[in-house]
Amino acid sequence: MGHNLKYGLLIGAISVVFNLVLLLIDYHLLLGSWITIIPFIINLTVLFVAGFELRKMYNSDLPFREAFLSTLTIIAIGLAMGTVYNMLVYNVFAPDVAEALHKETVTQTANLLESFGMDDETIDAAVVQAEVVNPYGVKNLLISYFTNLIGGVILALIVGAVVKKKKPDFE
């Protein structure tokens, strides 16, 4: 199995298992923004391990371009796996959970706007807009994939810059 595929599937599996565990424990945990720190740290660690392993494979002469492209490929594979999982869970196996999460997100949005001191008219308009958009629909999950991939580019730039290594010119 190729290096990028192996680590991409590992990151995807981490994402799927983590989300499945949260779903089975209490699906409300999926809305907690603090909880996303855990898989992010695990995935970042996996990306660095993959990068340093790739550097070993290149005999310690890993160009930035190769480190960046490898990391981005791993991220893209992991995100794709997570996106397919979300499409299946929220549109096939548990659409009722998607609906409940959506309703709770709308409520949280209204509460947040209220805490900022927004007027009722602005809050009502935001709630109507939030109710119309289904974040768990296939279209929005695909949009989310590409949006997350943009963040993945930034992450791949950082990881690539850290793991790259050039042999000294005079060796």
MIDO-267698 format. One record per residue (C-alpha): x, y, z. Coordinates in Angstrom, 1 decimal. Each point is the difference from the previous one (the first is absolute). Layout:
REM MIDO-267698
<rec><px>X</px><py>Y</py><pz>Z</pz></rec>
...
END
This chain:
REM MIDO-267698
<rec><px>0.0</px><py>0.0</py><pz>0.0</pz></rec>
<rec><px>1.3</px><py>3.4</py><pz>-0.9</pz></rec>
<rec><px>1.3</px><py>2.4</py><pz>2.7</pz></rec>
<rec><px>-2.6</px><py>2.7</py><pz>-0.7</pz></rec>
<rec><px>-2.9</px><py>-2.5</py><pz>-0.2</pz></rec>
<rec><px>1.0</px><py>-1.7</py><pz>3.2</pz></rec>
<rec><px>0.1</px><py>3.2</py><pz>2.0</pz></rec>
<rec><px>-3.0</px><py>1.5</py><pz>-1.8</pz></rec>
<rec><px>-2.1</px><py>-3.1</py><pz>1.0</pz></rec>
<rec><px>1.4</px><py>0.2</py><pz>3.5</pz></rec>
<rec><px>-1.1</px><py>3.6</py><pz>0.4</pz></rec>
<rec><px>-3.4</px><py>-0.8</py><pz>-1.6</pz></rec>
<rec><px>-0.4</px><py>-2.9</py><pz>2.3</pz></rec>
<rec><px>0.8</px><py>2.1</py><pz>3.1</pz></rec>
<rec><px>-2.6</px><py>2.5</py><pz>-1.2</pz></rec>
<rec><px>-2.7</px><py>-2.6</py><pz>-0.6</pz></rec>
<rec><px>0.6</px><py>-1.9</py><pz>3.2</pz></rec>
<rec><px>0.1</px><py>3.2</py><pz>2.1</pz></rec>
<rec><px>-3.2</px><py>1.3</py><pz>-1.5</pz></rec>
<rec><px>-1.7</px><py>-3.4</py><pz>0.3</pz></rec>
<rec><px>1.0</px><py>-0.3</py><pz>3.7</pz></rec>
<rec><px>-1.4</px><py>3.5</py><pz>0.7</pz></rec>
<rec><px>-3.2</px><py>-0.9</py><pz>-1.9</pz></rec>
<rec><px>-0.4</px><py>-3.2</py><pz>2.0</pz></rec>
<rec><px>0.7</px><py>1.7</py><pz>3.4</pz></rec>
<rec><px>-2.1</px><py>3.1</py><pz>-0.6</pz></rec>
<rec><px>-0.4</px><py>1.7</py><pz>-3.4</pz></rec>
<rec><px>-0.2</px><py>3.4</py><pz>1.8</pz></rec>
<rec><px>3.8</px><py>-0.3</py><pz>0.5</pz></rec>
<rec><px>0.4</px><py>0.5</py><pz>-3.7</pz></rec>
<rec><px>-0.9</px><py>3.6</py><pz>0.4</pz></rec>
<rec><px>2.6</px><py>0.7</py><pz>2.7</pz></rec>
<rec><px>2.8</px><py>2.1</py><pz>-1.7</pz></rec>
<rec><px>2.4</px><py>-1.0</py><pz>2.7</pz></rec>
<rec><px>-0.2</px><py>-3.6</py><pz>-0.8</pz></rec>
<rec><px>1.4</px><py>0.5</py><pz>-3.5</pz></rec>
<rec><px>3.4</px><py>0.8</py><pz>1.6</pz></rec>
<rec><px>0.5</px><py>-3.6</py><pz>0.8</pz></rec>
<rec><px>0.0</px><py>-1.5</py><pz>-3.6</pz></rec>
<rec><px>1.8</px><py>3.1</py><pz>-1.3</pz></rec>
<rec><px>2.9</px><py>-0.6</py><pz>2.4</pz></rec>
<rec><px>0.0</px><py>-3.8</py><pz>-0.9</pz></rec>
<rec><px>-0.2</px><py>0.8</py><pz>-3.7</pz></rec>
<rec><px>2.8</px><py>2.6</py><pz>0.2</pz></rec>
<rec><px>2.2</px><py>-2.5</py><pz>1.8</pz></rec>
<rec><px>-0.7</px><py>-2.6</py><pz>-2.8</pz></rec>
<rec><px>0.8</px><py>2.5</py><pz>-2.7</pz></rec>
<rec><px>3.4</px><py>0.8</py><pz>1.7</pz></rec>
<rec><px>0.7</px><py>-3.8</py><pz>0.4</pz></rec>
<rec><px>-0.8</px><py>-0.5</py><pz>-3.7</pz></rec>
<rec><px>2.2</px><py>2.9</py><pz>-1.0</pz></rec>
<rec><px>3.0</px><py>-1.2</py><pz>2.0</pz></rec>
<rec><px>-0.5</px><py>-3.5</py><pz>-1.3</pz></rec>
<rec><px>-0.1</px><py>1.4</py><pz>-3.6</pz></rec>
<rec><px>3.2</px><py>1.9</py><pz>0.8</pz></rec>
<rec><px>1.6</px><py>-3.3</py><pz>1.0</pz></rec>
<rec><px>-1.2</px><py>-1.5</py><pz>-3.3</pz></rec>
<rec><px>1.7</px><py>2.8</py><pz>-1.8</pz></rec>
<rec><px>3.3</px><py>-0.6</py><pz>1.9</pz></rec>
<rec><px>-0.3</px><py>3.3</py><pz>1.9</pz></rec>
<rec><px>-0.2</px><py>2.1</py><pz>-3.2</pz></rec>
<rec><px>-3.7</px><py>0.9</py><pz>-0.1</pz></rec>
<rec><px>-0.9</px><py>3.0</py><pz>-2.2</pz></rec>
<rec><px>-2.7</px><py>2.3</py><pz>1.3</pz></rec>
<rec><px>-2.1</px><py>-0.7</py><pz>-3.1</pz></rec>
<rec><px>-0.1</px><py>-3.8</py><pz>0.7</pz></rec>
<rec><px>-0.7</px><py>0.5</py><pz>3.7</pz></rec>
<rec><px>-2.8</px><py>2.5</py><pz>-0.7</pz></rec>
<rec><px>-1.6</px><py>-2.2</py><pz>-2.8</pz></rec>
<rec><px>0.2</px><py>-3.1</py><pz>2.1</pz></rec>
<rec><px>-1.6</px><py>1.7</py><pz>3.0</pz></rec>
<rec><px>-2.7</px><py>1.5</py><pz>-2.1</pz></rec>
<rec><px>-0.8</px><py>-3.3</py><pz>-1.6</pz></rec>
<rec><px>-0.3</px><py>-1.6</py><pz>3.5</pz></rec>
<rec><px>-2.3</px><py>2.7</py><pz>1.1</pz></rec>
<rec><px>-2.2</px><py>-0.2</py><pz>-3.1</pz></rec>
<rec><px>-0.3</px><py>-3.8</py><pz>0.4</pz></rec>
<rec><px>-0.9</px><py>0.3</py><pz>3.7</pz></rec>
<rec><px>-2.5</px><py>2.8</py><pz>-0.7</pz></rec>
<rec><px>-1.6</px><py>-2.0</py><pz>-2.8</pz></rec>
<rec><px>-0.5</px><py>-3.0</py><pz>2.3</pz></rec>
<rec><px>-1.5</px><py>2.2</py><pz>2.7</pz></rec>
<rec><px>-2.3</px><py>1.7</py><pz>-2.5</pz></rec>
<rec><px>-1.3</px><py>-3.3</py><pz>-1.4</pz></rec>
<rec><px>-0.6</px><py>-1.2</py><pz>3.5</pz></rec>
<rec><px>-2.0</px><py>3.2</py><pz>0.8</pz></rec>
<rec><px>-2.0</px><py>-0.4</py><pz>-3.2</pz></rec>
<rec><px>-1.0</px><py>-3.5</py><pz>0.9</pz></rec>
<rec><px>-0.7</px><py>0.6</py><pz>3.7</pz></rec>
<rec><px>-2.0</px><py>3.2</py><pz>-0.4</pz></rec>
<rec><px>-1.8</px><py>-0.8</py><pz>-3.2</pz></rec>
<rec><px>-0.5</px><py>-3.8</py><pz>0.1</pz></rec>
<rec><px>0.4</px><py>-1.5</py><pz>3.4</pz></rec>
<rec><px>-0.9</px><py>2.8</py><pz>2.4</pz></rec>
<rec><px>-1.8</px><py>2.9</py><pz>-1.7</pz></rec>
<rec><px>-1.9</px><py>0.6</py><pz>3.3</pz></rec>
<rec><px>3.3</px><py>0.7</py><pz>1.7</pz></rec>
<rec><px>0.9</px><py>2.5</py><pz>-2.7</pz></rec>
<rec><px>-3.3</px><py>1.7</py><pz>0.5</pz></rec>
<rec><px>0.4</px><py>0.2</py><pz>3.7</pz></rec>
<rec><px>3.6</px><py>1.4</py><pz>-0.3</pz></rec>
<rec><px>-1.3</px><py>2.5</py><pz>-2.5</pz></rec>
<rec><px>-2.7</px><py>1.2</py><pz>2.3</pz></rec>
<rec><px>2.4</px><py>0.3</py><pz>2.9</pz></rec>
<rec><px>2.5</px><py>1.9</py><pz>-2.2</pz></rec>
<rec><px>-2.8</px><py>2.5</py><pz>-0.9</pz></rec>
<rec><px>-0.8</px><py>0.4</py><pz>3.7</pz></rec>
<rec><px>3.7</px><py>0.5</py><pz>0.9</pz></rec>
<rec><px>0.3</px><py>2.6</py><pz>-2.8</pz></rec>
<rec><px>-3.0</px><py>1.9</py><pz>1.4</pz></rec>
<rec><px>1.3</px><py>-0.1</py><pz>3.5</pz></rec>
<rec><px>3.5</px><py>1.2</py><pz>-1.1</pz></rec>
<rec><px>-1.5</px><py>2.9</py><pz>-1.9</pz></rec>
<rec><px>-2.2</px><py>0.9</py><pz>3.0</pz></rec>
<rec><px>3.1</px><py>-0.1</py><pz>2.3</pz></rec>
<rec><px>1.7</px><py>2.5</py><pz>-2.4</pz></rec>
<rec><px>-3.0</px><py>2.3</py><pz>0.6</pz></rec>
<rec><px>-1.4</px><py>-0.2</py><pz>-3.5</pz></rec>
<rec><px>-3.5</px><py>1.2</py><pz>-0.5</pz></rec>
<rec><px>-2.9</px><py>-2.4</py><pz>-0.5</pz></rec>
<rec><px>-0.4</px><py>0.8</py><pz>-3.7</pz></rec>
<rec><px>3.6</px><py>-0.9</py><pz>-0.8</pz></rec>
<rec><px>-0.2</px><py>-3.2</py><pz>2.1</pz></rec>
<rec><px>-3.3</px><py>-1.1</py><pz>-1.7</pz></rec>
<rec><px>1.6</px><py>0.6</py><pz>-3.5</pz></rec>
<rec><px>3.1</px><py>-2.0</py><pz>1.0</pz></rec>
<rec><px>-2.2</px><py>-2.8</py><pz>1.4</pz></rec>
<rec><px>-2.0</px><py>-0.2</py><pz>-3.2</pz></rec>
<rec><px>3.2</px><py>0.0</py><pz>-2.1</pz></rec>
<rec><px>1.5</px><py>-2.8</py><pz>2.2</pz></rec>
<rec><px>-3.2</px><py>-2.1</py><pz>-0.2</pz></rec>
<rec><px>0.1</px><py>0.1</py><pz>-3.8</pz></rec>
<rec><px>3.5</px><py>-1.3</py><pz>-0.3</pz></rec>
<rec><px>0.5</px><py>-3.7</py><pz>0.7</pz></rec>
<rec><px>3.6</px><py>-0.4</py><pz>1.1</pz></rec>
<rec><px>-0.3</px><py>-3.8</py><pz>-0.2</pz></rec>
<rec><px>-1.3</px><py>-0.2</py><pz>-3.5</pz></rec>
<rec><px>2.2</px><py>-1.5</py><pz>-2.7</pz></rec>
<rec><px>0.6</px><py>3.4</py><pz>-1.7</pz></rec>
<rec><px>1.1</px><py>1.7</py><pz>3.2</pz></rec>
<rec><px>2.2</px><py>-2.9</py><pz>1.1</pz></rec>
<rec><px>1.8</px><py>0.3</py><pz>-3.4</pz></rec>
<rec><px>0.3</px><py>3.7</py><pz>0.5</pz></rec>
<rec><px>1.4</px><py>-0.7</py><pz>3.5</pz></rec>
<rec><px>2.5</px><py>-2.5</py><pz>-1.5</pz></rec>
<rec><px>1.5</px><py>2.7</py><pz>-2.3</pz></rec>
<rec><px>-0.1</px><py>2.6</py><pz>2.7</pz></rec>
<rec><px>1.9</px><py>-2.3</py><pz>2.3</pz></rec>
<rec><px>2.4</px><py>-0.8</py><pz>-2.8</pz></rec>
<rec><px>0.9</px><py>3.7</py><pz>-0.1</pz></rec>
<rec><px>0.9</px><py>-0.3</py><pz>3.6</pz></rec>
<rec><px>1.8</px><py>-3.1</py><pz>-0.8</pz></rec>
<rec><px>2.2</px><py>1.9</py><pz>-2.5</pz></rec>
<rec><px>1.1</px><py>2.3</py><pz>2.8</pz></rec>
<rec><px>0.7</px><py>-2.9</py><pz>2.3</pz></rec>
<rec><px>1.9</px><py>-1.8</py><pz>-2.7</pz></rec>
<rec><px>2.1</px><py>3.1</py><pz>-0.6</pz></rec>
<rec><px>0.9</px><py>0.0</py><pz>3.7</pz></rec>
<rec><px>0.7</px><py>-3.7</py><pz>0.3</pz></rec>
<rec><px>1.9</px><py>0.1</py><pz>-3.3</pz></rec>
<rec><px>2.2</px><py>2.8</py><pz>1.2</pz></rec>
<rec><px>0.8</px><py>-1.8</py><pz>3.3</pz></rec>
<rec><px>0.8</px><py>-3.4</py><pz>-1.5</pz></rec>
<rec><px>1.9</px><py>1.0</py><pz>-3.1</pz></rec>
<rec><px>3.7</px><py>-0.4</py><pz>0.1</pz></rec>
<rec><px>2.7</px><py>0.7</py><pz>-2.5</pz></rec>
<rec><px>3.3</px><py>-1.8</py><pz>0.0</pz></rec>
<rec><px>3.0</px><py>2.3</py><pz>0.4</pz></rec>
<rec><px>1.6</px><py>1.0</py><pz>-3.3</pz></rec>
<rec><px>3.4</px><py>-1.1</py><pz>1.1</pz></rec>
<rec><px>-0.2</px><py>-3.5</py><pz>1.3</pz></rec>
END
